[in-house]
Amino acid sequence: MTEPTLDIVAIGNAIVDVIAQADDDFVTSEGVAKGSMRLMDEATSDSLYSRMGPGREISGGSAANTVAGMAMLGCKGGFIGQVADDQLGAVFQHDIRANGVRFDTPTRAAQPSTARCLILVTPDAQRTMNTFLGASQYLPASALDRDLIASAKILYLEGYLWDPEEPRAAMRAAIQIAHEAGRKVAFTLSDTFCIARHGDDFRTLIAEGTIDILFANENELLALTGGTDFDEALRSVSAQVETLVVTRGAQGAVGVQKGETASVPAEPIEKIVDTTGAGDLFAAGFLAGQAQGRSLEDSLRMGAIAAAEVISHYGARPEAKLDQLVQARLG
């Protein structure tokens, strides 16, 4: 077994976020619940894009946000995801590489176009996401870089990409590569709708010991177990994974690792502007702490610091220097 040269390799949807302010009436007129995420086809996406206010285009995608955040915390990482050979694909490639993340997945020449998420941010900082998954859903197992995956301490996978058959097969293959190399596998449940569709798969992965580090928010944890008691759900799932991390919004977060439990409050913030990427950056801070050999509690605090930074402005990529924020708070 060789020593890892990277801290993380993430596999997920390669998406460009288009973020625009909107009022409640506009969101209601779209027939979508505020704060939710809906999937749409390309024509519907194009129609909404034409009616949105001025937007900012920023590379996104859950796992990509996490690995980019880790890079900002001094970690070395790579990303595997599918973009098309088009303008938004070029935007994604540039942004993630500019953050110091290795991204070598070949572009896809055929339709559909690169994925995009049209995010409507209302004055209360709620974000309503309207997603066209496009090329990101066509990541084949043949696009996996086996050496890249085997070189990382942690393989990080997002539940959002479990839906389509092709990338699901690619992620299963990546898990095998990582475990054969003696690496950890981390998984984020992503959303309750992912659990509604693939809960049996997720529960099987967990029960079989395939997942070493599991991320969820409180609602996702309860959806996974089918229960209503948070403490019981925490006990049940933490008994099946080496590390369980659960975020609870304003109540902070709790982690259970090899029988040790720690909890941290949410970091104070003057104003919440946009909650896009909060969970992704929490995972970034936590995993960076683990990669740096920090304690469970300090890793949770790093997650809280990163999440607080990203919700203080528009977009799912940090604008402040995360490493300096952590240094100031934790040393």
C-alpha positions in Angstrom: 0.0 0.0 0.0 1.5 3.4 -1.1 1.2 6.6 0.9 -1.6 8.9 -0.4 -0.5 12.0 -2.2 -3.9 13.7 -2.2 -6.2 14.4 0.7 -9.4 13.9 -1.3 -10.9 13.0 -4.6 -14.6 13.9 -5.1 -17.0 12.5 -7.6 -20.2 14.5 -8.3 -22.3 16.6 -10.6 -20.4 19.2 -12.5 -22.8 22.1 -12.4 -22.5 25.8 -13.1 -24.7 27.9 -10.7 -26.5 30.9 -12.0 -27.6 32.9 -8.9 -30.1 35.8 -9.1 -32.2 37.7 -6.5 -35.9 37.2 -6.8 -39.0 38.1 -4.8 -41.5 35.7 -3.3 -44.1 36.4 -6.0 -41.7 35.4 -8.8 -40.9 32.1 -7.0 -44.6 31.4 -6.4 -45.4 32.1 -10.1 -42.9 29.4 -11.0 -45.1 26.9 -9.1 -42.2 25.7 -7.0 -42.0 25.6 -3.2 -39.6 28.2 -1.8 -36.4 26.6 -0.5 -36.8 23.5 -2.5 -34.9 21.9 -5.4 -36.6 20.8 -8.6 -35.2 19.1 -11.7 -36.1 20.4 -15.1 -35.5 19.7 -18.8 -33.3 21.9 -20.9 -36.2 23.8 -22.6 -37.7 24.7 -19.2 -34.3 25.7 -17.9 -33.8 28.0 -20.9 -37.2 29.6 -20.4 -36.6 30.3 -16.7 -33.1 31.7 -17.5 -34.6 34.2 -19.9 -37.0 35.5 -17.2 -34.6 35.7 -14.3 -33.0 38.8 -13.1 -29.3 39.5 -13.6 -27.3 36.5 -12.4 -23.8 35.5 -11.4 -22.3 32.4 -13.0 -20.2 30.4 -10.5 -19.1 26.8 -10.7 -21.0 24.6 -8.3 -22.2 21.1 -7.7 -22.2 19.7 -4.2 -19.0 17.5 -4.2 -17.2 20.1 -6.3 -18.0 22.8 -3.8 -16.6 20.5 -1.0 -13.3 19.8 -2.7 -12.9 23.4 -3.7 -13.4 24.4 -0.1 -10.9 21.9 1.1 -8.4 23.3 -1.4 -8.9 26.7 0.2 -8.1 25.1 3.6 -4.7 23.9 2.3 -5.7 20.4 1.2 -4.8 18.7 -2.0 -7.7 17.4 -4.0 -9.1 16.2 -7.3 -12.5 16.1 -8.9 -14.2 13.8 -11.3 -17.3 15.0 -13.1 -18.8 15.3 -16.6 -19.1 18.6 -18.5 -20.0 19.1 -22.1 -17.7 20.8 -24.7 -19.5 24.2 -24.4 -19.3 27.6 -22.8 -20.6 26.6 -19.4 -18.3 23.5 -19.4 -15.3 25.9 -20.0 -16.5 28.0 -17.1 -16.6 25.0 -14.8 -13.2 23.8 -15.8 -11.6 27.2 -15.3 -13.2 27.8 -11.9 -12.4 24.5 -10.3 -8.8 24.4 -11.6 -8.3 28.0 -10.5 -9.0 26.8 -6.9 -6.1 24.4 -7.2 -8.2 21.3 -7.7 -7.1 18.7 -10.3 -9.8 18.2 -12.9 -8.9 16.0 -15.9 -12.2 14.4 -16.9 -12.6 14.6 -20.7 -15.4 16.8 -22.0 -18.4 15.2 -23.6 -18.9 16.2 -27.3 -22.5 15.0 -27.6 -25.7 16.6 -26.2 -26.9 17.4 -23.7 -25.1 20.6 -22.6 -23.3 21.2 -19.3 -25.5 21.1 -16.2 -26.7 24.3 -14.7 -28.6 25.2 -11.5 -30.7 28.4 -11.6 -30.9 29.6 -8.1 -33.5 32.2 -7.0 -32.5 33.9 -3.7 -35.3 35.6 -1.9 -34.9 38.4 0.6 -35.0 35.9 3.5 -31.9 34.2 2.1 -33.8 31.1 1.1 -32.6 29.6 -2.1 -34.9 27.9 -4.5 -32.9 25.7 -6.9 -34.0 24.8 -10.5 -31.6 22.3 -11.9 -30.9 20.9 -15.4 -28.5 18.1 -14.9 -27.4 17.8 -18.5 -24.1 16.3 -19.2 -23.3 15.6 -15.5 -25.6 12.6 -15.7 -23.5 10.8 -18.3 -20.3 10.2 -16.3 -19.1 6.8 -17.4 -16.9 4.4 -15.4 -14.4 4.7 -18.2 -13.8 8.3 -17.2 -12.5 7.3 -13.8 -8.8 7.8 -13.2 -7.9 4.8 -11.1 -4.5 6.1 -10.0 -6.1 9.5 -9.0 -8.7 7.7 -6.8 -6.1 5.4 -5.2 -3.8 8.3 -4.5 -6.3 10.1 -2.2 -6.9 9.6 1.6 -10.6 10.0 1.1 -13.0 9.3 -1.8 -16.0 11.6 -1.4 -19.3 10.9 -3.2 -22.5 12.9 -3.5 -26.0 11.3 -3.3 -27.3 13.6 -6.0 -25.3 11.6 -8.6 -26.7 8.3 -7.5 -29.9 8.7 -9.6 -28.7 8.0 -13.2 -27.5 4.5 -13.9 -24.2 5.4 -15.6 -22.6 7.5 -12.9 -24.0 5.2 -10.2 -22.0 2.4 -11.8 -19.0 4.7 -11.9 -19.3 5.5 -8.2 -19.6 1.8 -7.3 -16.4 1.1 -9.3 -14.7 4.1 -7.6 -15.6 2.7 -4.1 -14.0 -0.6 -5.0 -10.8 1.1 -6.2 -10.6 3.2 -3.0 -11.1 0.3 -0.7 -8.6 -1.9 -2.6 -6.1 0.9 -2.0 -6.9 1.0 1.7 -8.6 4.5 1.5 -11.7 5.9 3.3 -15.0 6.4 1.5 -17.2 9.4 2.5 -20.7 9.8 1.3 -23.2 12.7 1.6 -26.9 11.8 1.5 -27.5 15.2 -0.3 -31.3 15.6 0.0 -34.4 13.8 1.3 -35.6 13.3 -2.3 -32.4 11.2 -2.9 -33.3 9.1 0.1 -36.9 8.7 -1.1 -35.6 7.3 -4.4 -32.5 5.4 -3.3 -32.9 4.9 0.4 -32.7 1.1 0.1 -29.4 1.4 -1.8 -28.0 3.8 0.8 -29.1 1.7 3.7 -27.4 -1.4 2.1 -24.2 0.5 1.5 -24.1 1.6 5.2 -25.1 -1.8 6.6 -22.4 -3.5 4.5 -19.7 -1.2 5.9 -19.0 0.4 2.5 -19.3 3.9 3.9 -16.6 5.1 6.4 -17.8 8.7 6.8 -21.4 9.7 6.3 -22.8 13.2 6.1 -26.4 14.1 6.6 -28.6 16.9 7.9 -31.2 16.2 10.5 -34.1 15.7 8.1 -32.0 13.4 5.9 -31.0 11.3 8.9 -34.6 10.8 10.0 -35.6 10.0 6.4 -32.9 7.4 6.2 -34.0 5.7 9.4 -37.8 6.3 8.9 -38.0 7.5 12.5 -38.9 10.7 14.2 -36.5 10.6 17.2 -33.2 12.3 16.4 -31.2 10.7 19.2 -32.4 7.2 18.3 -31.6 7.8 14.6 -28.1 9.1 15.6 -27.5 5.9 17.7 -28.8 3.6 15.0 -26.7 5.0 12.1 -23.6 5.8 14.0 -23.3 2.2 15.0 -22.9 1.3 11.3 -20.3 3.8 10.2 -16.9 4.8 11.5 -17.8 8.5 11.4 -21.3 10.1 11.2 -21.6 13.9 10.9 -25.1 15.5 11.1 -25.8 19.2 10.6 -28.7 20.8 12.4 -28.9 24.3 11.0 -29.0 27.0 13.7 -28.5 24.2 16.3 -25.0 23.5 15.0 -23.8 20.0 14.3 -23.0 16.7 16.0 -20.4 14.0 15.1 -20.0 10.4 16.3 -16.7 8.7 15.6 -15.7 5.3 16.9 -18.0 5.8 19.9 -16.9 9.3 20.7 -19.6 12.0 20.4 -19.0 15.7 20.0 -21.2 18.7 19.2 -20.6 22.3 18.2 -22.9 25.3 18.0 -23.4 27.2 14.7 -20.8 29.9 14.2 -22.2 33.4 14.9 -22.9 35.4 11.7 -24.1 39.0 11.3 -26.5 38.3 8.4 -27.4 35.2 6.5 -27.5 36.2 2.8 -27.7 32.9 0.9 -27.7 29.4 2.3 -26.5 27.8 -1.0 -23.6 25.5 -0.3 -23.8 25.5 3.5 -23.7 21.7 3.8 -21.1 21.4 1.1 -18.7 23.7 2.9 -19.4 22.1 6.3 -18.2 18.9 4.8 -15.2 20.7 3.4 -14.2 22.0 6.8 -14.8 18.7 8.6 -12.9 16.6 6.0 -10.0 19.1 6.0 -9.8 18.9 9.8 -9.7 15.1 9.6 -7.1 15.2 6.8 -5.0 17.4 9.0 -5.2 15.0 12.0 -7.4 17.3 14.1 -9.9 16.1 16.7 -13.5 15.3 16.0 -14.6 18.5 17.8 -12.1 20.7 16.0 -13.1 19.2 12.7 -16.7 20.0 13.4 -15.7 23.5 14.3 -13.9 23.9 11.0 -17.0 22.8 9.3 -19.1 25.3 11.1 -16.6 28.1 10.3 -16.6 27.2 6.6 -20.4 27.0 6.5 -20.8 30.4 8.2 -18.5 32.0 5.7 -20.4 30.7 2.6 -23.8 31.8 3.9 -22.7 35.3 4.5 -22.7 36.1 0.7 -24.1 34.9 -2.6 -22.7 31.7 -4.1 -21.5 28.3 -2.9 -17.8 29.1 -3.0 -16.0 30.9 -0.2 -14.9 34.5 -0.7 -12.8 35.0 2.4 -9.6 33.1 3.1 -10.9 30.0 5.0 -7.5 29.0 6.3 -7.1 32.4 8.0 -10.5 32.2 9.5 -9.7 28.7 11.0 -6.3 29.9 12.2 -7.9 32.8 14.0 -10.5 30.6 15.7 -8.6 27.4 16.3 -4.9 28.1 15.8 
